[in-house]
Amino acid sequence: MRIATWNVNSLAVRVPRVLKWLEIARPDVLCLQETKLSDEQFPRTQFAALGYDAAAYGAGQWNGVALLSRVGLSDVQRGFAGEPGFPEVEARAIAARCGDVRVWSVYVPNGRTVGSPHFAYKLSWLNALREAAASEAHVTSQLAICGDFNVAPNDDDVWDPAAFVGSTHVTTEERSAVAALVDLGLVDLRPRAFKGEPFTYWDYRAGNFHKGLGMRIDLVLISSALATRVTDAYVDRDTRKGKLPSDHAAVVVDIDLSGADGASPAG
């Protein structure tokens, strides 16, 4: 199974790029973030023409997540129990069973500035996600939580740690919240890069992409049972190039599921 995740930063603008990439990369499952579309606006027909079922969760011009699958799409869940809002719950998480794997697409709040209400919301959201993920991990050994976490888990995940002192995305609190997810029995897959470091995000400003000034904030957290079956994991930098790119690149993970058991005993 090939699972990919991509923050497209407005799907309405990127649909042609996404369709072209689907034809080239042929992921079995694609997790999308920042779709910025209502469910009614989601271009299901165009994805269906390529063999993909779609489940979307969006409320308009902000946030929005989706799952595209050509291996089945069932037990769809939008949001999760205990999810905090700001002040209302936002469209930031969607999950479904895709083939034998339970897949989540998540868009973690940015946090903006350390100590702000937005930062407190981010930490609260991550803590609530951990509780929801714990429930999932309790009943399945094949779980993947993918998306834009807006957290660089380690200093190696930013181009210059000194440039981020006092900023969000790298604080001990944020990194601890992601580590708490990993502690559920998940593995943070560090993808390889075809050039430079395996960053997934580069700000549009000042030519940061071409200078290699990026961050790894788009993560694939998968259960250890799946991690042992990973055959490849990479950042597709080409998705960040060309006309009208997102500021994020797609992350692709290949998993050999032959003979895998999809469920583990509860308790």
C-alpha positions in Angstrom: 0.0 0.0 0.0 1.2 3.5 -0.9 0.0 6.2 1.6 0.8 9.8 1.0 0.0 13.1 2.7 0.0 16.6 1.2 -1.0 20.0 2.5 -2.2 21.5 -0.7 -2.9 25.0 0.7 -6.2 25.5 -1.2 -7.4 22.6 -3.2 -9.5 24.7 -5.6 -6.2 26.2 -6.9 -4.2 22.9 -6.9 -6.8 20.5 -8.4 -4.9 20.2 -11.7 -1.6 19.6 -9.9 -3.2 17.0 -7.6 -4.9 15.1 -10.4 -1.6 15.0 -12.4 0.3 13.8 -9.4 -2.2 11.1 -8.7 -1.8 9.8 -12.2 2.0 9.7 -11.8 2.5 8.6 -8.2 -0.7 6.4 -7.9 -0.9 6.4 -4.1 -3.5 4.0 -2.7 -4.5 6.6 -0.1 -3.9 10.4 -0.2 -4.4 12.5 2.9 -5.0 16.1 2.1 -4.9 19.2 4.4 -5.9 22.8 4.0 -8.4 22.0 1.3 -10.2 25.3 2.1 -13.5 24.0 0.6 -16.9 23.1 2.0 -18.0 19.5 1.6 -20.4 20.6 -1.1 -17.5 22.2 -3.1 -15.2 19.2 -2.9 -14.3 17.9 -6.5 -15.3 14.3 -5.9 -16.2 13.7 -9.5 -12.7 14.6 -10.8 -11.1 12.2 -8.3 -13.6 9.5 -9.0 -12.6 9.6 -12.7 -9.1 8.4 -11.5 -10.6 5.6 -9.4 -10.6 7.4 -6.0 -13.3 7.5 -3.4 -13.3 10.7 -1.4 -14.3 11.7 2.1 -14.0 15.4 3.0 -14.5 17.6 6.0 -14.5 21.3 5.3 -16.4 24.4 6.2 -15.2 26.9 3.6 -12.2 29.1 3.1 -10.2 27.9 6.2 -8.7 24.6 7.2 -10.3 21.5 5.7 -9.1 17.9 5.4 -9.8 15.0 3.2 -9.0 11.4 2.3 -8.8 9.9 -1.2 -8.7 6.1 -1.5 -8.7 3.6 -4.3 -8.6 0.6 -1.8 -11.9 1.3 -0.1 -13.2 4.0 2.2 -15.5 3.1 5.2 -16.2 3.9 8.8 -15.6 7.6 8.1 -15.2 9.8 11.1 -15.1 13.6 11.0 -13.4 15.2 14.0 -13.0 13.2 17.2 -14.4 13.0 20.7 -13.1 15.7 23.0 -11.8 17.8 20.2 -11.4 21.4 21.4 -12.5 24.4 19.3 -11.4 28.1 18.9 -14.1 28.7 20.0 -16.0 26.3 17.6 -14.6 23.0 16.5 -12.8 23.3 13.2 -12.4 21.0 10.2 -9.0 19.6 11.2 -9.3 15.8 11.3 -10.9 13.0 9.3 -10.4 9.2 9.6 -11.5 6.2 7.6 -10.7 2.6 7.0 -8.8 2.3 3.8 -8.3 -1.3 2.9 -6.9 -2.9 6.1 -5.5 0.3 7.5 -7.2 3.0 9.7 -5.9 6.3 8.2 -6.2 9.8 9.7 -5.6 13.0 7.9 -4.9 15.8 10.4 -4.2 19.5 10.2 -2.9 20.6 13.6 -3.5 24.3 14.5 -0.5 26.6 13.8 -0.2 28.1 17.2 1.0 31.4 15.9 3.0 32.8 18.8 4.2 31.1 22.0 2.0 32.0 24.9 -0.9 33.2 22.9 -4.4 31.7 23.0 -3.7 30.1 19.6 -0.7 28.3 21.2 -2.8 27.0 24.1 -5.4 25.8 21.6 -2.7 23.9 19.6 -1.5 22.1 22.7 -5.0 21.3 23.8 -5.8 20.0 20.3 -2.8 17.8 20.2 -3.5 16.4 23.7 -7.1 15.6 22.7 -5.8 13.9 19.5 -3.6 11.7 21.6 -6.6 10.5 23.6 -8.5 9.8 20.4 -5.5 8.0 18.9 -5.1 5.9 22.1 -8.6 4.6 21.6 -7.8 3.7 17.9 -4.5 2.1 18.8 -6.3 -0.1 21.4 -8.4 -1.9 18.7 -6.2 -1.9 15.6 -2.5 -2.7 14.9 -2.7 -1.0 11.5 -3.0 2.7 12.1 -1.6 5.7 10.2 -1.9 9.3 11.4 -0.7 11.6 8.6 -0.8 15.3 8.0 0.5 18.7 8.7 1.4 18.7 12.4 2.9 22.2 12.4 5.6 20.7 14.7 9.2 19.9 13.8 9.9 16.9 16.1 13.7 17.5 16.4 16.4 20.1 15.7 17.3 18.0 12.7 13.9 18.9 11.3 14.6 22.6 10.8 17.2 24.2 8.6 18.7 26.2 11.5 17.6 25.6 15.1 19.0 29.0 16.1 16.6 30.7 13.7 13.6 29.3 15.5 14.4 30.2 19.1 11.3 31.6 20.8 9.1 30.5 17.9 6.3 28.0 17.6 6.8 24.6 15.9 9.9 23.8 17.9 9.0 24.3 21.6 9.4 21.6 24.2 5.7 21.6 24.8 4.8 21.0 21.1 7.5 18.4 20.7 6.4 16.6 23.8 2.8 16.5 22.5 4.0 14.7 19.4 6.3 12.5 21.4 3.2 11.5 23.5 1.5 10.3 20.3 4.5 8.3 19.3 4.5 6.8 22.8 1.2 5.1 22.0 3.2 2.6 19.9 3.6 4.7 16.8 6.6 5.4 14.7 7.5 8.8 13.2 8.8 7.8 9.8 11.6 10.1 8.7 11.5 10.1 4.9 14.5 10.2 2.7 15.1 13.2 0.4 16.2 13.1 -3.2 18.0 16.4 -2.6 19.0 18.2 0.6 17.3 17.5 3.9 14.0 15.7 4.1 12.1 18.9 4.7 8.4 19.1 3.8 7.7 22.8 4.1 9.4 25.9 2.8 8.0 29.4 3.2 7.1 31.2 -0.1 9.2 34.2 0.9 12.8 35.0 0.0 13.3 31.9 -2.2 13.5 29.6 0.8 12.7 26.5 -1.2 15.7 27.1 -3.5 17.9 27.9 -0.6 17.0 24.8 1.3 15.6 26.7 4.2 12.8 24.3 5.2 11.2 22.3 8.0 9.9 18.8 8.4 6.4 19.4 9.8 4.3 17.0 7.6 4.5 13.7 9.5 3.5 10.1 9.0 3.0 8.4 12.4 2.2 4.7 11.9 1.8 1.8 14.2 4.9 -0.3 14.9 3.3 -3.3 13.1 3.1 -1.3 9.9 6.5 0.4 10.4 8.3 -3.0 10.2 6.7 -3.4 6.7 7.7 -0.1 5.3 9.7 -0.5 2.1 10.3 3.2 1.3 9.4 6.7 2.6 10.3 9.9 0.8 9.6 13.5 0.2 8.4 14.3 -3.3 10.1 17.6 -3.8 8.6 17.9 -7.3 5.3 18.7 -5.7 6.8 21.9 -4.4 8.1 23.0 -7.8 6.6 24.5 -10.9 3.5 26.7 -11.4 1.3 27.5 -8.4 2.8 25.1 -5.9 1.7 24.6 -2.4 4.3 25.6 0.2 4.4 22.0 1.3 5.6 18.9 -0.5 3.9 15.5 -0.5 5.3 12.7 1.7 5.0 9.2 0.4 5.2 5.9 2.3 5.2 2.4 0.7 4.1 -0.5 3.0 4.2 -4.2 2.1 0.9 -5.5 3.6 1.1 -9.0 2.3 0.2 -11.4 5.0 -0.5 -8.6 7.5 -3.2 -9.0 10.2 -5.4 -5.9 10.4 -6.6 -6.1 14.0 -5.1 -6.7 17.4 -7.0 -7.8 20.5 -8.6 -5.2 22.6 -7.3 -5.1 26.1 
